[in-house]
Amino acid sequence: MSVLDAVISDESPQSVLEFGMGLYSTPLFVRSCTRVVSVEMNSLEWYDRTKEEVGAAPHWNPHLFMGPVRWMADLPMAEPNQRYDMVFVDGHGDSRHAQILYGLAVSKLIVCHDTQEPSYNWTAASDAIKHGSGTTSEYVVDGVSTTVIQCA
């Protein structure tokens, strides 16, 4: 069982905001949740491939906002005033810290993938995480770190 499977099983989120669509994560969310918003930032081809893999689902709203920062303007307009049971951070590497900060504003559960990668600038969000009330847990599977942030 992956860390993501365990979080879904333990926390039972019904709504998920996913930064970075994936052939594993997106189908898992669409199968397990009643509302899924996915944001792809890196590749039109990957966006199309994931959409083809997942297929049509009335409770899944995929968005393509190319580049590290376009989502910051477009997502709040496309999905206004939304809160989520969980935010999954696996989007563009240059804005992962901003994805975490956005997640802290719209959810109490943030799951961050590939936190072993220093070039993703995780430390830019660390002060906000440290000063928030809640817990941070890190899980390492096959050299890949996933950090789970649970806010009170």
C-alpha beads as a LAMMPS data file, in Angstrom:
LAMMPS data file: protein, C-alpha beads

152 atoms
151 bonds

1 atom types
1 bond types

-500.0 500.0 xlo xhi
-500.0 500.0 ylo yhi
-500.0 500.0 zlo zhi

Masses

1 110.0

Atoms # bond

1 1 1 0.000 0.000 0.000
2 1 1 1.389 3.396 -0.951
3 1 1 1.443 6.390 1.391
4 1 1 -1.283 7.959 -0.725
5 1 1 -3.463 4.841 -0.447
6 1 1 -2.955 4.844 3.334
7 1 1 -3.937 8.506 3.646
8 1 1 -7.061 7.937 1.528
9 1 1 -7.947 4.894 3.637
10 1 1 -7.287 6.569 7.001
11 1 1 -8.695 10.046 6.301
12 1 1 -11.462 9.262 3.770
13 1 1 -11.352 12.632 2.003
14 1 1 -14.383 13.343 -0.141
15 1 1 -12.952 16.376 -1.940
16 1 1 -9.402 16.632 -3.262
17 1 1 -7.405 19.355 -4.983
18 1 1 -4.569 17.722 -6.912
19 1 1 -1.578 19.720 -8.143
20 1 1 0.079 17.612 -10.832
21 1 1 -2.052 14.990 -12.540
22 1 1 -0.802 11.423 -12.435
23 1 1 -1.590 8.016 -13.835
24 1 1 -1.696 6.664 -10.274
25 1 1 -2.938 9.551 -8.161
26 1 1 -5.680 10.928 -10.404
27 1 1 -7.506 7.610 -10.959
28 1 1 -7.178 6.865 -7.226
29 1 1 -8.805 10.185 -6.331
30 1 1 -11.547 9.819 -8.943
31 1 1 -12.366 6.306 -7.646
32 1 1 -12.236 7.270 -3.964
33 1 1 -13.669 10.805 -3.731
34 1 1 -16.876 12.600 -4.622
35 1 1 -15.191 15.812 -5.877
36 1 1 -11.773 16.019 -7.514
37 1 1 -10.121 19.108 -8.987
38 1 1 -6.856 18.372 -10.804
39 1 1 -4.360 20.946 -12.046
40 1 1 -1.699 19.993 -14.604
41 1 1 1.137 22.491 -15.104
42 1 1 3.938 20.678 -16.920
43 1 1 2.706 19.056 -20.106
44 1 1 -0.262 19.153 -22.473
45 1 1 0.609 15.599 -23.531
46 1 1 0.526 14.403 -19.902
47 1 1 -2.773 16.227 -19.342
48 1 1 -4.303 14.542 -22.409
49 1 1 -2.886 11.124 -21.464
50 1 1 -4.248 11.340 -17.913
51 1 1 -7.662 12.495 -19.158
52 1 1 -7.739 9.553 -21.567
53 1 1 -6.711 7.120 -18.818
54 1 1 -9.289 8.388 -16.319
55 1 1 -12.109 8.958 -18.781
56 1 1 -15.151 11.104 -18.167
57 1 1 -16.277 11.443 -14.582
58 1 1 -18.905 14.010 -13.566
59 1 1 -17.192 14.675 -10.223
60 1 1 -13.736 15.278 -11.759
61 1 1 -12.730 18.737 -12.981
62 1 1 -9.300 18.736 -14.688
63 1 1 -7.542 22.011 -15.489
64 1 1 -4.503 22.774 -17.646
65 1 1 -2.617 25.843 -16.377
66 1 1 0.821 25.613 -17.999
67 1 1 3.906 26.819 -16.149
68 1 1 4.783 27.218 -12.503
69 1 1 2.620 30.255 -11.668
70 1 1 -0.371 30.521 -14.042
71 1 1 -2.522 28.430 -11.694
72 1 1 -2.178 31.108 -8.996
73 1 1 -4.371 33.475 -11.008
74 1 1 -6.553 30.984 -12.885
75 1 1 -7.438 28.390 -10.243
76 1 1 -9.239 30.755 -7.838
77 1 1 -11.290 32.041 -10.796
78 1 1 -12.061 28.547 -12.112
79 1 1 -12.850 27.105 -8.654
80 1 1 -13.903 30.105 -6.513
81 1 1 -14.286 29.901 -2.724
82 1 1 -13.573 26.185 -2.553
83 1 1 -12.359 24.178 0.432
84 1 1 -11.042 20.644 0.163
85 1 1 -10.693 17.715 2.521
86 1 1 -7.207 17.132 1.084
87 1 1 -4.666 18.842 -1.162
88 1 1 -2.092 16.721 -3.010
89 1 1 1.080 18.607 -3.981
90 1 1 2.941 17.058 -6.933
91 1 1 2.795 19.893 -9.488
92 1 1 5.416 22.067 -11.155
93 1 1 8.653 21.929 -9.176
94 1 1 9.225 25.690 -9.249
95 1 1 5.985 26.407 -7.386
96 1 1 5.575 23.472 -5.005
97 1 1 6.132 25.761 -2.024
98 1 1 3.298 28.001 -3.285
99 1 1 1.084 24.942 -3.788
100 1 1 1.650 24.039 -0.116
101 1 1 0.822 27.569 1.023
102 1 1 -2.354 27.543 -1.088
103 1 1 -3.174 24.137 0.365
104 1 1 -2.836 25.468 3.901
105 1 1 -5.432 28.122 3.037
106 1 1 -8.017 25.706 1.595
107 1 1 -7.545 22.446 3.525
108 1 1 -6.481 20.901 6.815
109 1 1 -4.714 17.962 5.125
110 1 1 -1.878 18.448 2.636
111 1 1 0.078 15.542 1.138
112 1 1 3.372 16.577 -0.490
113 1 1 5.113 14.162 -2.864
114 1 1 8.866 14.020 -3.648
115 1 1 9.876 16.051 -0.601
116 1 1 13.386 14.574 -0.808
117 1 1 14.027 16.780 -3.870
118 1 1 15.852 19.963 -2.712
119 1 1 15.336 21.802 -6.016
120 1 1 11.585 21.976 -5.280
121 1 1 12.308 24.593 -2.587
122 1 1 10.301 22.963 0.197
123 1 1 11.988 25.184 2.756
124 1 1 10.149 28.219 1.325
125 1 1 6.947 26.870 2.900
126 1 1 8.528 25.463 6.067
127 1 1 7.999 28.557 8.239
128 1 1 4.277 28.594 7.489
129 1 1 4.099 24.878 8.223
130 1 1 6.087 25.189 11.481
131 1 1 3.981 28.092 12.749
132 1 1 0.679 26.452 11.929
133 1 1 -1.010 24.286 14.488
134 1 1 -0.876 20.639 13.548
135 1 1 1.528 17.854 12.724
136 1 1 3.943 16.978 9.949
137 1 1 4.877 13.367 9.215
138 1 1 7.396 12.150 6.642
139 1 1 7.280 8.751 4.965
140 1 1 10.050 7.325 2.772
141 1 1 9.330 4.486 0.332
142 1 1 12.024 3.384 -2.133
143 1 1 13.927 6.643 -1.615
144 1 1 10.890 8.833 -2.346
145 1 1 9.695 11.054 0.505
146 1 1 6.085 12.034 1.064
147 1 1 5.234 14.561 3.763
148 1 1 1.756 14.690 5.259
149 1 1 0.698 17.942 6.932
150 1 1 -2.365 17.803 9.197
151 1 1 -3.588 21.106 10.563
152 1 1 -5.824 21.514 13.567

Bonds

1 1 1 2
2 1 2 3
3 1 3 4
4 1 4 5
5 1 5 6
6 1 6 7
7 1 7 8
8 1 8 9
9 1 9 10
10 1 10 11
11 1 11 12
12 1 12 13
13 1 13 14
14 1 14 15
15 1 15 16
16 1 16 17
17 1 17 18
18 1 18 19
19 1 19 20
20 1 20 21
21 1 21 22
22 1 22 23
23 1 23 24
24 1 24 25
25 1 25 26
26 1 26 27
27 1 27 28
28 1 28 29
29 1 29 30
30 1 30 31
31 1 31 32
32 1 32 33
33 1 33 34
34 1 34 35
35 1 35 36
36 1 36 37
37 1 37 38
38 1 38 39
39 1 39 40
40 1 40 41
41 1 41 42
42 1 42 43
43 1 43 44
44 1 44 45
45 1 45 46
46 1 46 47
47 1 47 48
48 1 48 49
49 1 49 50
50 1 50 51
51 1 51 52
52 1 52 53
53 1 53 54
54 1 54 55
55 1 55 56
56 1 56 57
57 1 57 58
58 1 58 59
59 1 59 60
60 1 60 61
61 1 61 62
62 1 62 63
63 1 63 64
64 1 64 65
65 1 65 66
66 1 66 67
67 1 67 68
68 1 68 69
69 1 69 70
70 1 70 71
71 1 71 72
72 1 72 73
73 1 73 74
74 1 74 75
75 1 75 76
76 1 76 77
77 1 77 78
78 1 78 79
79 1 79 80
80 1 80 81
81 1 81 82
82 1 82 83
83 1 83 84
84 1 84 85
85 1 85 86
86 1 86 87
87 1 87 88
88 1 88 89
89 1 89 90
90 1 90 91
91 1 91 92
92 1 92 93
93 1 93 94
94 1 94 95
95 1 95 96
96 1 96 97
97 1 97 98
98 1 98 99
99 1 99 100
100 1 100 101
101 1 101 102
102 1 102 103
103 1 103 104
104 1 104 105
105 1 105 106
106 1 106 107
107 1 107 108
108 1 108 109
109 1 109 110
110 1 110 111
111 1 111 112
112 1 112 113
113 1 113 114
114 1 114 115
115 1 115 116
116 1 116 117
117 1 117 118
118 1 118 119
119 1 119 120
120 1 120 121
121 1 121 122
122 1 122 123
123 1 123 124
124 1 124 125
125 1 125 126
126 1 126 127
127 1 127 128
128 1 128 129
129 1 129 130
130 1 130 131
131 1 131 132
132 1 132 133
133 1 133 134
134 1 134 135
135 1 135 136
136 1 136 137
137 1 137 138
138 1 138 139
139 1 139 140
140 1 140 141
141 1 141 142
142 1 142 143
143 1 143 144
144 1 144 145
145 1 145 146
146 1 146 147
147 1 147 148
148 1 148 149
149 1 149 150
150 1 150 151
151 1 151 152
